[in-house]
Amino acid sequence: MLDALRATRAELEEVLGGMTPEQMQRPGVAGDWTVRDVLAHLLWYEREELELITEYGVAASPLWEVPYERRNQLIREELRDLPLEAVLGQLRGVFAQFVAAVDALSDEDLVTPGRFPATSADRLPWRDIGLNSWMHEGEHVEGIRAWLGGAP
């Protein structure tokens, strides 16, 4: 898991490293979304998953109960005014915390359905973690690359 997290984040950082701030704020990467919007979207999901697996006692966001497409619209609206530099800084900070939190989990934590508050009793925790981190990021890295015209 840690290798997957780090590898996918390295891919994301590589793509971002080749972009200007202006490119990151240009609509069109996913519909009318900007790269900044996509990064804020990733930030929300990783921050939420971090709170769940570290059991901060914070209640899960009510947005988890909203259908996926609508939830993503609401997340975008919620984070729309966060400047690009703040999104990048928070995304990197949450990632560092996330890696440390995942590293601290036991094998039992990762394979016990419903182990964490407000998580699915139908899926293994490692799967939820992956869906809200490296798997999710990987999808968006591919989308950004395609938008930039550099899809493999």
C-alpha positions, 0 to 999 in steps of 0.5 A: 500500500505504501509503495502504491501511495508513494508511486502514484503521488510521484506520478502526480507530482511529476505531471504537476511539475511540468505545468504552470500555475496558469495551466492548472487554473485553466478549465477543461481537464474534466468537463469545466474543471481545472487541475486546481479543482481536481487537486482540491477534489483529491484533497477532500477525499484524502483528508476524509479518509485520513480522519476515518483511519486515524479515528480523530473522533470527527464525524464523517462528512454528511457528503458521504451520504450524497450520490457520488456526482452530486457530492463531487459538485458540492465538494467543488463548490465548498473548495472553489475559493481555496487558492491554488497554492493553498490546495497544493500545500494542503494536499502535500501536507495531508499526504504526508500525514496519510502515509504515516497513518497508513504505515501505522495500521496493522494488518488486522486494521486493513482486513477487518470490514467496518474497522473504522467509524463510518466505513463500509461493513461490506468492503475491506478497509484497505480497499476503501483506503485505496479507492480514496487515495492511490486508485483515485489519484491514478485515475486523475493523473491519467485524465490530466495527462490526457488533457495535456496531450501526453497520455501514453 
